Amino acid sequence: MSPTADMLSIKSHVTKTTRTINQRRLSQRQESEDKAPEPKFRTLYGRDPKEFENVDVEKLLGQLTADELAQLSEEVDPDDNLLPPSQRCKDQTSKSATGPLNRKQLLTFLTKFAQEQEDWPELKPFQSGVKRGKIFEPKEQETTNSSDEKIILDLDDGTEEALDDASEADLVDLAGILGLHSMLNQDQFHNSILNKGQRLGTDKFESIVKAPVPRKLPFEPDNITDPEATAKQVIANDPNLTELNWNNIKFVPRETFKKMFAGLKQNTHLKTLHLSNTGLTDGPAEVLVEALKENTTLRTISLESNYLSGPMLRTLIQALLVQQRVLEFRACNQRPIVMGNRIEMEIAKAVEQNKTLLRLGLCFDVPCARQKVTDHIQNNNDNIRLKRIGSYEG
């Protein structure tokens, strides 16, 4: 037989063998896929698991002894989410209590026990002045000096001639138009934008932006109203006293407040009461609450810039509902606290029940309360306007 015939016979034999092995592997793979997965546990305690599905658990537990139940409770899985925590973590203390719990004595014992324990040995004892580990070093950042950058402006010949002949005021206007704010103050910039012209003495460049000097307000003299004398007039129901202004009077005694508020109960002539910045607190304001429930002539009350709390403001506004005669009530800028959501919503509810209040000076942080108060006061003003128009037409 020639060598070529031998090679062909060997090649054909290898091909048949390879084909046979591939077919065998394919048949084994198909048989493994067709077989269903066998259950992991075929029997449980020698019995089929299906037999335990209809077992009465209560009956089985009733047959167990106390020791067996205790042993069964200890075998509960603490990570089982199907059981409540009280059953997963039971109290296993068998020792009887020696007495009631004394927290102070327990803390004293724990502190003493901790102090008596030996400290853990240090592998590397502490040494003062020795730094261990990698020391932090901030990265060096390259700083570029913007002042070194040169700005080149390409100007025509006519522009240079115009700038040579321009006055200082014209240059200030040009700087404002170009937006060079660092060279002008606020008055110069706004005058250049509005084309009002620069004022004399201000058409100069400044290296630092400066705010304009505020105008001097006229001197306002102190309030010379005598609190004691006017309080007696309120108590006596003086017909000439229709407006009481104690604004900005400092150190008004608490008893003077209480006397004046008590006189408001029977007063029938006072219409306007101004008590802004007088140091009014919640104590005297409690007498004012009772006075507002009886007074029928007050129309304007101002208690701004005092020390009234949120609950007191709520009580004052609720007191206006008894007579419903006050048209304006102002109480902004009180002690630096937040009234809170509940207080503001209660104030808004009281305002919605008031049919005569036309102006309320009070700051709300809750948007819902602020919107309710604004809508109701607007409705009260609209009702007054409609009544006025109806009286004119009638």
C-alpha positions in Angstrom: 0.0 0.0 0.0 1.4 3.4 -0.9 2.0 6.2 1.7 -0.8 8.2 0.2 -3.3 5.4 0.7 -2.1 5.0 4.3 -2.7 8.7 5.0 -6.2 8.6 3.5 -7.2 5.6 5.6 -5.9 7.2 8.8 -7.7 10.4 8.0 -11.0 8.6 7.4 -10.6 6.7 10.6 -10.0 9.9 12.6 -13.0 11.5 11.0 -15.3 8.6 11.9 -14.0 8.5 15.5 -14.6 12.3 15.9 -18.1 12.1 14.5 -18.9 9.2 16.9 -17.7 11.2 19.9 -19.6 14.3 18.9 -22.9 12.3 18.5 -22.4 10.7 21.9 -21.9 14.0 23.6 -25.0 15.5 21.9 -27.1 12.6 23.0 -25.9 12.9 26.6 -26.6 16.6 26.6 -30.2 16.1 25.4 -30.8 13.4 28.0 -29.6 15.7 30.8 -31.9 18.5 29.6 -34.9 16.2 29.4 -34.5 15.0 33.0 -36.5 16.9 35.6 -34.6 18.3 38.6 -34.8 15.9 41.4 -35.9 17.3 44.8 -33.2 18.1 47.3 -34.9 16.2 50.2 -36.9 13.2 49.3 -37.8 12.3 52.9 -38.0 14.2 56.2 -37.4 12.2 59.4 -38.1 9.1 57.2 -41.5 10.4 56.0 -42.7 12.2 52.9 -42.8 16.0 53.4 -46.4 16.1 52.0 -47.6 14.2 55.1 -46.7 17.1 57.4 -48.9 19.6 55.5 -52.1 18.6 57.3 -50.6 18.0 60.8 -52.4 19.8 63.7 -49.6 22.0 65.2 -51.6 23.0 68.2 -52.2 19.3 69.1 -48.5 18.5 68.8 -47.5 21.5 71.0 -50.0 20.4 73.6 -48.3 17.0 73.9 -44.9 18.6 74.6 -43.6 19.0 78.2 -42.4 22.3 79.7 -38.7 21.4 79.1 -39.4 20.4 75.5 -41.2 23.7 74.9 -38.3 25.7 76.4 -35.8 23.8 74.3 -38.0 24.4 71.2 -38.2 28.2 71.9 -34.4 28.4 72.1 -34.0 26.9 68.6 -35.9 29.9 67.0 -33.9 31.6 64.3 -33.2 35.3 65.4 -33.2 36.4 61.8 -36.7 35.0 61.0 -38.7 38.0 59.8 -42.0 36.0 60.1 -41.7 36.1 64.0 -42.1 39.3 66.0 -39.0 40.6 67.8 -40.5 39.7 71.2 -40.4 36.0 70.3 -37.1 36.1 68.5 -35.3 37.7 71.5 -36.7 36.3 74.6 -35.5 37.0 78.1 -33.4 34.0 79.2 -32.4 35.3 82.6 -33.1 32.7 85.2 -31.9 34.6 88.2 -34.6 36.2 90.3 -34.5 40.0 90.8 -32.6 41.2 93.9 -34.6 44.4 94.1 -35.9 47.4 92.2 -33.7 49.0 89.5 -31.5 51.8 90.8 -30.1 53.6 87.8 -27.7 55.8 89.7 -26.2 52.8 91.5 -26.0 50.9 88.2 -24.1 53.7 86.5 -21.7 54.0 89.6 -21.0 50.3 89.4 -20.3 50.3 85.6 -18.0 53.3 86.0 -16.1 51.7 88.8 -15.9 48.4 86.9 -14.6 50.2 83.8 -11.9 52.1 85.7 -10.6 48.9 87.3 -10.1 47.1 83.9 -6.6 47.1 82.5 -6.0 49.1 79.4 -5.2 47.2 76.2 -1.4 47.0 75.5 -0.2 49.5 72.9 1.8 48.0 70.1 3.3 51.4 69.4 3.5 53.5 72.6 2.7 57.2 72.2 5.6 59.6 71.8 5.2 63.3 72.0 6.3 65.1 68.9 6.5 62.0 66.7 4.2 62.0 63.6 3.2 58.6 62.2 1.8 57.9 58.8 1.8 60.1 55.7 1.8 63.8 56.4 -0.6 65.8 54.4 1.0 68.3 52.1 -1.3 70.6 50.0 -0.7 70.6 46.3 0.9 73.7 44.9 -1.4 75.6 42.6 0.0 77.8 39.9 -1.2 81.3 40.4 -1.6 83.6 37.4 -1.5 87.3 38.0 -4.2 88.9 36.0 -2.6 92.3 36.4 0.3 91.2 34.2 -2.0 90.6 31.3 -2.0 93.4 28.8 -5.2 94.6 27.1 -4.7 96.1 23.7 -7.5 98.3 22.3 -7.5 99.0 18.6 -8.9 102.5 18.3 -9.2 104.6 15.1 -7.5 108.0 14.8 -10.8 109.8 15.2 -11.5 108.0 18.5 -8.2 109.0 19.9 -8.8 112.7 19.0 -12.3 112.6 20.6 -10.9 111.1 23.8 -8.1 113.8 24.0 -10.7 116.6 23.8 -13.2 114.9 26.2 -13.9 116.3 29.6 -13.8 114.4 32.9 -17.6 114.1 32.9 -17.7 112.7 29.4 -15.1 110.1 30.3 -17.1 109.1 33.4 -20.2 108.7 31.1 -18.2 106.6 28.7 -16.9 104.4 31.5 -20.5 103.8 32.7 -21.7 102.9 29.2 -18.8 100.5 28.7 -19.6 98.8 32.1 -16.4 99.7 33.9 -18.1 99.5 37.4 -14.9 99.4 39.3 -14.0 102.9 38.3 -17.4 104.6 39.2 -19.6 104.8 42.2 -23.4 104.1 42.0 -24.5 107.6 41.4 -22.1 108.1 38.5 -23.1 104.8 36.9 -26.9 105.4 37.1 -26.5 109.0 35.9 -24.6 107.8 32.8 -27.2 105.0 32.1 -30.2 107.4 32.5 -28.4 110.2 30.7 -29.0 112.6 33.6 -25.6 114.2 33.5 -23.0 114.0 36.2 -23.3 116.2 39.3 -20.6 118.7 40.1 -17.8 117.3 42.2 -18.6 113.6 41.4 -17.2 113.4 37.8 -14.0 111.7 38.9 -12.7 108.2 38.7 -12.4 106.1 41.9 -10.1 103.1 42.4 -12.7 101.4 44.7 -16.4 101.3 44.2 -18.1 103.4 46.9 -21.8 103.7 47.8 -23.3 107.1 47.7 -23.4 109.0 50.9 -26.9 108.8 52.4 -28.8 112.0 52.8 -29.2 113.3 56.3 -32.6 112.8 57.6 -34.2 115.6 59.7 -33.9 115.1 63.4 -36.9 113.4 64.9 -37.6 114.5 68.5 -38.4 112.0 71.1 -42.0 111.2 72.0 -42.9 113.5 74.8 -46.2 111.9 75.6 -46.7 111.2 79.4 -47.8 107.6 79.8 -49.1 108.1 83.3 -51.2 111.2 82.4 -52.6 109.6 79.2 -53.4 106.4 81.0 -55.5 108.4 83.5 -57.3 110.0 80.6 -58.1 106.5 79.2 -59.4 105.4 82.5 -61.5 108.6 82.9 -62.9 108.1 79.4 -61.8 111.6 78.3 -63.8 112.5 75.1 -60.9 114.7 73.8 -58.6 111.6 73.7 -59.4 109.8 70.4 -55.8 108.8 69.5 -53.1 107.5 71.9 -49.5 107.4 70.6 -46.9 105.8 72.9 -44.5 104.9 70.0 -40.8 104.8 70.9 -41.4 105.5 74.6 -38.9 103.4 76.5 -39.1 102.1 80.0 -42.9 102.2 80.2 -43.8 100.4 83.5 -45.8 97.2 83.4 -48.3 98.6 85.8 -48.9 101.6 83.6 -49.7 99.2 80.7 -52.1 97.2 82.8 -53.9 100.4 84.1 -54.4 101.7 80.6 -55.5 98.3 79.2 -58.0 98.0 82.1 -59.4 101.4 81.3 -60.0 100.4 77.6 -62.8 98.1 78.8 -65.1 101.0 79.5 -63.6 103.6 77.2 -66.0 104.8 74.4 -63.9 107.5 72.7 -60.5 106.1 71.9 -60.2 105.0 68.3 -56.5 104.7 67.5 -53.9 103.0 69.8 -50.2 103.1 68.8 -47.8 101.1 71.1 -44.9 100.4 68.7 -41.4 99.9 70.2 -42.5 100.3 73.8 -41.2 97.0 75.3 -44.6 95.4 75.6 -44.5 91.8 76.7 -47.0 88.9 77.2 -47.8 89.8 80.8 -49.5 93.2 80.3 -50.9 92.0 76.9 -53.1 89.5 78.8 -55.1 92.5 80.1 -55.3 93.9 76.6 -56.9 90.6 75.4 -59.7 91.1 78.0 -60.1 94.7 76.9 -60.5 93.9 73.2 -63.3 91.5 74.1 -65.3 94.4 75.6 -64.2 97.6 73.8 -66.4 98.7 70.8 -64.7 101.9 69.7 -61.1 100.9 68.8 -60.5 100.8 65.0 -56.7 100.8 64.7 -54.2 99.0 66.9 -50.4 99.0 66.3 -48.1 96.7 68.5 -45.1 96.5 66.2 -41.5 96.1 67.4 -42.3 94.6 70.8 -41.7 91.3 72.6 -44.9 89.4 72.0 -44.8 85.7 71.5 -46.6 83.7 68.8 -49.4 82.3 71.1 -50.1 85.8 72.4 -50.5 87.2 68.9 -52.9 84.4 68.2 -54.9 85.1 71.3 -55.0 88.9 70.5 -56.4 88.2 67.0 -58.9 85.7 68.3 -60.1 88.4 70.8 -61.0 90.6 67.9 -63.7 88.2 66.9 -65.9 89.0 70.0 -66.8 92.6 68.9 -65.4 92.6 65.3 -64.9 96.4 65.3 -61.2 96.7 64.6 -60.3 97.6 61.0 -56.5 97.6 61.2 -54.2 95.4 63.4 -50.4 95.6 63.1 -47.9 93.4 65.0 -44.8 92.9 62.9 -41.2 92.6 64.2 -41.8 90.8 67.4 -39.3 88.8 69.5 -36.9 86.8 67.2 -38.7 83.5 67.1 -40.7 81.6 64.5 -44.4 81.2 65.2 -44.6 77.8 63.6 -47.0 76.2 61.3 -49.7 75.5 63.9 -49.8 79.0 65.3 -49.9 80.6 61.8 -52.7 78.4 60.6 -54.8 79.2 63.7 -54.2 82.9 63.1 -55.3 82.4 59.5 -58.5 80.6 60.7 -59.3 83.4 63.1 -58.8 86.0 60.4 -61.1 84.1 58.1 -63.9 84.5 60.7 -63.4 88.2 61.0 -65.7 90.2 58.7 -64.5 93.7 59.5 -60.6 93.4 59.5 -59.3 95.3 56.4 -55.5 95.5 57.1 -53.3 93.0 59.0 -49.6 93.8 59.6 -48.1 90.4 60.3 -45.4 88.3 58.7 -46.2 84.7 57.8 -43.6 82.0 57.0 -46.2 79.4 55.9 -47.4 80.1 52.3 -50.8 78.5 52.9 -51.6 80.8 55.9 -50.3 83.9 54.1 -52.5 83.1 51.1 -55.6 82.5 53.2 -55.2 85.8 55.1 -54.5 87.8 51.9 -57.6 86.4 50.1 -59.9 87.0 53.1 -58.7 90.6 53.7 -59.2 91.3 50.0 -62.7 89.9 50.2 -63.4 92.2 53.2 -62.2 95.2 51.2 -64.3 94.2 48.2 -67.4 94.0 50.4 -66.8 97.5 51.7 -66.4 98.8 48.2 -69.6 97.1 47.0 -71.5 98.5 49.9 -70.2 102.0 49.1 -71.1 101.7 45.4 -74.6 100.4 46.4 -75.2 103.4 48.7 -74.2 105.8 45.9 -76.5 104.1 43.4 -79.4 104.0 45.9 
